[in-house]
């Protein structure tokens, strides 16, 4: 391992943290599913809800065989795991870990319920953004970090 190589453990920890946060929040939501089914206003523009999504982002591919979505997600996780161990900087490693942890959180839901548990409902007036969960937050944040990584991780020379 070169001296400039970053430890993949940053990404492994990020994956474990994302997975744990996702599963804990979903367990709380499932335990309160009856109450959340009608939605609970938290503040204007945000409700907590209970919704099961058998598709992917925004309900696309709804009705697709659940096992095919699991196989696809696991294949992507394997590829991202390889990328995590090849990453050259901490930002990329963290990003890959966040995506993997979030994706695996949704895979567990598909195995258990044949759908993903969503509960975050943002809206303006009567227009609602599709409900999502913490796994989705980690996946989107990880992708955002990957896109920003070239600018965040630029090594600047130390001025003396």
One Martini backbone bead per residue (centre of mass of N, CA, C, O) as a GRO file, in nm:
protein
  160
    1UNK     BB    1   0.096   0.037   0.023
    2UNK     BB    2   0.075   0.350  -0.012
    3UNK     BB    3   0.120   0.649   0.152
    4UNK     BB    4  -0.143   0.789  -0.004
    5UNK     BB    5  -0.330   0.583   0.096
    6UNK     BB    6  -0.643   0.522   0.193
    7UNK     BB    7  -0.850   0.401   0.416
    8UNK     BB    8  -1.126   0.184   0.387
    9UNK     BB    9  -1.251   0.220   0.677
   10UNK     BB   10  -1.413   0.471   0.626
   11UNK     BB   11  -1.621   0.331   0.439
   12UNK     BB   12  -1.706   0.105   0.627
   13UNK     BB   13  -1.813   0.289   0.849
   14UNK     BB   14  -2.017   0.440   0.672
   15UNK     BB   15  -2.184   0.190   0.600
   16UNK     BB   16  -2.260   0.108   0.889
   17UNK     BB   17  -2.394   0.375   0.970
   18UNK     BB   18  -2.607   0.392   0.748
   19UNK     BB   19  -2.740   0.122   0.805
   20UNK     BB   20  -2.817   0.172   1.103
   21UNK     BB   21  -2.985   0.427   1.070
   22UNK     BB   22  -3.189   0.307   0.877
   23UNK     BB   23  -3.290   0.064   1.054
   24UNK     BB   24  -3.381   0.226   1.300
   25UNK     BB   25  -3.586   0.413   1.163
   26UNK     BB   26  -3.760   0.184   1.040
   27UNK     BB   27  -3.838   0.046   1.306
   28UNK     BB   28  -3.995   0.285   1.416
   29UNK     BB   29  -4.198   0.306   1.186
   30UNK     BB   30  -4.315   0.017   1.196
   31UNK     BB   31  -4.408   0.041   1.500
   32UNK     BB   32  -4.586   0.316   1.379
   33UNK     BB   33  -4.772   0.259   1.127
   34UNK     BB   34  -5.060   0.333   1.208
   35UNK     BB   35  -5.005   0.632   1.273
   36UNK     BB   36  -4.841   0.700   0.995
   37UNK     BB   37  -5.049   0.644   0.768
   38UNK     BB   38  -5.184   0.940   0.801
   39UNK     BB   39  -4.987   1.119   0.920
   40UNK     BB   40  -4.737   1.353   1.059
   41UNK     BB   41  -4.703   1.662   1.148
   42UNK     BB   42  -4.414   1.862   1.207
   43UNK     BB   43  -4.406   2.077   0.970
   44UNK     BB   44  -4.426   2.290   0.736
   45UNK     BB   45  -4.348   2.055   0.472
   46UNK     BB   46  -4.360   1.809   0.701
   47UNK     BB   47  -4.387   1.452   0.716
   48UNK     BB   48  -4.480   1.159   0.873
   49UNK     BB   49  -4.475   0.830   0.726
   50UNK     BB   50  -4.629   0.531   0.577
   51UNK     BB   51  -4.446   0.354   0.317
   52UNK     BB   52  -4.459   0.126   0.039
   53UNK     BB   53  -4.197   0.057  -0.202
   54UNK     BB   54  -4.165  -0.152  -0.500
   55UNK     BB   55  -3.963   0.031  -0.614
   56UNK     BB   56  -3.786   0.296  -0.692
   57UNK     BB   57  -3.727   0.581  -0.773
   58UNK     BB   58  -4.033   0.724  -0.772
   59UNK     BB   59  -4.153   0.420  -0.841
   60UNK     BB   60  -3.987   0.296  -1.029
   61UNK     BB   61  -4.043  -0.032  -1.117
   62UNK     BB   62  -4.306  -0.102  -1.034
   63UNK     BB   63  -4.359  -0.457  -1.013
   64UNK     BB   64  -4.105  -0.568  -1.000
   65UNK     BB   65  -3.914  -0.805  -0.917
   66UNK     BB   66  -3.768  -0.812  -0.614
   67UNK     BB   67  -3.513  -0.986  -0.685
   68UNK     BB   68  -3.403  -0.800  -0.912
   69UNK     BB   69  -3.344  -0.554  -0.729
   70UNK     BB   70  -3.147  -0.702  -0.547
   71UNK     BB   71  -2.941  -0.795  -0.757
   72UNK     BB   72  -2.873  -0.514  -0.861
   73UNK     BB   73  -2.781  -0.388  -0.588
   74UNK     BB   74  -2.556  -0.596  -0.527
   75UNK     BB   75  -2.387  -0.545  -0.778
   76UNK     BB   76  -2.331  -0.250  -0.712
   77UNK     BB   77  -2.197  -0.299  -0.435
   78UNK     BB   78  -1.958  -0.454  -0.539
   79UNK     BB   79  -1.847  -0.234  -0.721
   80UNK     BB   80  -1.825  -0.019  -0.492
   81UNK     BB   81  -1.629  -0.184  -0.319
   82UNK     BB   82  -1.399  -0.174  -0.516
   83UNK     BB   83  -1.384   0.135  -0.528
   84UNK     BB   84  -1.325   0.181  -0.231
   85UNK     BB   85  -1.043   0.019  -0.236
   86UNK     BB   86  -0.936   0.231  -0.478
   87UNK     BB   87  -0.935   0.480  -0.338
   88UNK     BB   88  -0.749   0.802  -0.295
   89UNK     BB   89  -0.973   0.925  -0.097
   90UNK     BB   90  -1.181   1.008   0.165
   91UNK     BB   91  -1.426   1.108   0.007
   92UNK     BB   92  -1.473   0.860  -0.169
   93UNK     BB   93  -1.488   0.653   0.057
   94UNK     BB   94  -1.731   0.779   0.200
   95UNK     BB   95  -1.925   0.770  -0.041
   96UNK     BB   96  -1.927   0.467  -0.093
   97UNK     BB   97  -2.026   0.390   0.189
   98UNK     BB   98  -2.297   0.539   0.185
   99UNK     BB   99  -2.416   0.391  -0.056
  100UNK     BB  100  -2.393   0.103   0.048
  101UNK     BB  101  -2.554   0.134   0.312
  102UNK     BB  102  -2.817   0.228   0.177
  103UNK     BB  103  -2.860  -0.008  -0.018
  104UNK     BB  104  -2.865  -0.232   0.203
  105UNK     BB  105  -3.110  -0.122   0.352
  106UNK     BB  106  -3.307  -0.172   0.109
  107UNK     BB  107  -3.254  -0.472   0.075
  108UNK     BB  108  -3.367  -0.565   0.344
  109UNK     BB  109  -3.654  -0.473   0.285
  110UNK     BB  110  -3.699  -0.656   0.037
  111UNK     BB  111  -3.664  -0.919   0.190
  112UNK     BB  112  -3.886  -0.868   0.417
  113UNK     BB  113  -4.128  -0.689   0.227
  114UNK     BB  114  -4.091  -0.636  -0.094
  115UNK     BB  115  -4.013  -0.346   0.017
  116UNK     BB  116  -3.985  -0.003   0.092
  117UNK     BB  117  -3.941   0.209   0.363
  118UNK     BB  118  -4.120   0.509   0.386
  119UNK     BB  119  -4.126   0.859   0.574
  120UNK     BB  120  -4.041   1.113   0.407
  121UNK     BB  121  -4.251   1.417   0.376
  122UNK     BB  122  -4.236   1.653   0.132
  123UNK     BB  123  -4.389   1.990   0.091
  124UNK     BB  124  -4.593   2.210  -0.128
  125UNK     BB  125  -4.877   2.235  -0.033
  126UNK     BB  126  -5.000   1.974  -0.252
  127UNK     BB  127  -4.696   1.910  -0.320
  128UNK     BB  128  -4.528   1.600  -0.331
  129UNK     BB  129  -4.266   1.441  -0.252
  130UNK     BB  130  -4.141   1.158  -0.262
  131UNK     BB  131  -4.106   0.932  -0.049
  132UNK     BB  132  -3.847   0.861   0.198
  133UNK     BB  133  -3.523   0.766   0.329
  134UNK     BB  134  -3.214   0.726   0.471
  135UNK     BB  135  -3.091   0.563   0.245
  136UNK     BB  136  -3.143   0.779   0.030
  137UNK     BB  137  -2.973   0.997   0.162
  138UNK     BB  138  -2.702   0.841   0.141
  139UNK     BB  139  -2.697   0.799  -0.162
  140UNK     BB  140  -2.718   1.097  -0.252
  141UNK     BB  141  -2.480   1.202  -0.084
  142UNK     BB  142  -2.266   1.017  -0.211
  143UNK     BB  143  -2.298   1.119  -0.499
  144UNK     BB  144  -2.234   1.412  -0.434
  145UNK     BB  145  -1.947   1.356  -0.329
  146UNK     BB  146  -1.838   1.233  -0.589
  147UNK     BB  147  -1.883   1.490  -0.762
  148UNK     BB  148  -1.705   1.677  -0.551
  149UNK     BB  149  -1.423   1.541  -0.502
  150UNK     BB  150  -1.227   1.694  -0.698
  151UNK     BB  151  -1.259   1.963  -0.519
  152UNK     BB  152  -1.222   1.870  -0.221
  153UNK     BB  153  -0.938   1.684  -0.274
  154UNK     BB  154  -0.754   1.899  -0.335
  155UNK     BB  155  -0.417   1.953  -0.332
  156UNK     BB  156  -0.255   2.189  -0.146
  157UNK     BB  157  -0.002   2.374  -0.111
  158UNK     BB  158   0.218   2.459   0.128
  159UNK     BB  159   0.283   2.753   0.270
  160UNK     BB  160   0.597   2.916   0.385
   0.00000   0.00000   0.00000
